[in-house]
Amino acid sequence: MRSIIDILDLSPAEIEELIATAMDIIENPAKYAEVCRGKKLATLFFEPSTRTRMSFEAAMYELGGNVISMAGAATSSASKGESVADTAKVISCYADIIAMRHPKEGAALVAANNASVPVINAGDGGHCHPTQTLADLLTIYREKGRFTDLTIGFCGDLKFGRTVHSLINAMSRYPGVKFVLISPEELKVPSYVKKDVLQKKGIPYVQTTDLEGAMPDLDILYMTRVQKERFFNEEDYLRLKDSYILTPDKLKNAKLDMNILHPLPRVNEISVKVDEDPRACYFKQVLNGKYMRMALMRKLLKEAGTI
Amino acid sequence: MNIDSIRNGIVIDHITAGRGMKLYELLGLDALDVSVAIIKNVNSRKMGKKDIIKIDADIPVNLDVIGFVDPGATINVIKDDRLAEKKTIDMPELLHGVVRCKNPRCITSTEQELAQLFRLTDRENKVYRCVYCETKAQF
């Protein structure tokens, strides 16, 4: 049974296929309105999330299917001590596909190893969040028309930001891509990402603490939030949370066709004044996420022979 | 320093100096009811210093453990005072149940019955990563 735990579970050809499907969904939504008729998505969210869960649910409804859901970890059997493996076996009896978010890293893999239906990782702690990366990729594709020859800046929490690691992994498969990694010292990209991905593949990258200095080179600026839930120590969080705030002033030296992405939710790292700038793409990203989740669920259900 | 030679048993030789105790621990040799000698910091022409473990019984040894901790080590099987077999060690692709993941955010930290699995991700630098959370294995 095919599940998607990490963005690298999808080959570049499959990502292109998903993008083509998503583009077709955007053009011809009626064509896809019944493809999952009678099928059920189970959303298992053991950690608070609004947008990802609702995006999956909206995606399944737009494919003509239904959704069953649990209200949260506190009201589920997890609070009684049920294992992820057992939960996955049980929910497989009710649903045709599972989207799961869990605070522990690797939980989605455990679910996938035990479920008899496809499992999509909707975020496992600070580890992977492949459908966010699919949203990011569709946004880059729609704005730039390509994945090659791009200078991509990542700014903010590059240590715990799972979306950053996933997008670096995904984009490092395309030629001509350069990365500019902008963060405070304490939140730098982990060394294994640099060693295992960037240095291994010989991909050019620069590390800096200077957002404005890096700005003129960037084709894409990917902003991230410093996430409170990833810190064991509140003092560290408070010290680092306001490290980078993007304002219209800081965008003065940016390219006119640069695109600003953010996985959302934002707190204050992008001023609301930037929202009016045509380069701001973070709300488009939300919509693109829904289309890619539709394309992905359709693909996995087709592969499983369910539809 | 003299340690009696063994008639029937196993000698783990060419252990990187300082790793003998770790091998002893991970191989579960403390649970054996036979003579086991750990010899530390033995002079070696090839290695400068090395550790050696001698086990006075022909018991099955988990080669994966040695491949993970010290793939340069060698195993000599002694039978009737003679070297019966010399085994070289390879690094296993998958390490099952040898070490626990130390990442407190890993699912294996709360669901203790899950198999502890690490995959070899970088042979050159001998890096194993947890299959669940990708944290580097430590011993």
Boltz contact constraints between the chains, C-beta under 6 A:
constraints:
  - contact:
      token1: [A, 83]
      token2: [B, 111]
      max_distance: 6.0
  - contact:
      token1: [A, 104]
      token2: [B, 107]
      max_distance: 6.0
  - contact:
      token1: [A, 105]
      token2: [B, 105]
      max_distance: 6.0
  - contact:
      token1: [A, 105]
      token2: [B, 106]
      max_distance: 6.0
  - contact:
      token1: [A, 105]
      token2: [B, 133]
      max_distance: 6.0
  - contact:
      token1: [A, 106]
      token2: [B, 106]
      max_distance: 6.0
  - contact:
      token1: [A, 106]
      token2: [B, 107]
      max_distance: 6.0
  - contact:
      token1: [A, 106]
      token2: [B, 132]
      max_distance: 6.0
  - contact:
      token1: [A, 106]
      token2: [B, 133]
      max_distance: 6.0
  - contact:
      token1: [A, 107]
      token2: [B, 107]
      max_distance: 6.0
  - contact:
      token1: [A, 109]
      token2: [B, 132]
      max_distance: 6.0
  - contact:
      token1: [A, 110]
      token2: [B, 107]
      max_distance: 6.0
  - contact:
      token1: [A, 125]
      token2: [B, 105]
      max_distance: 6.0
  - contact:
      token1: [A, 127]
      token2: [B, 133]
      max_distance: 6.0
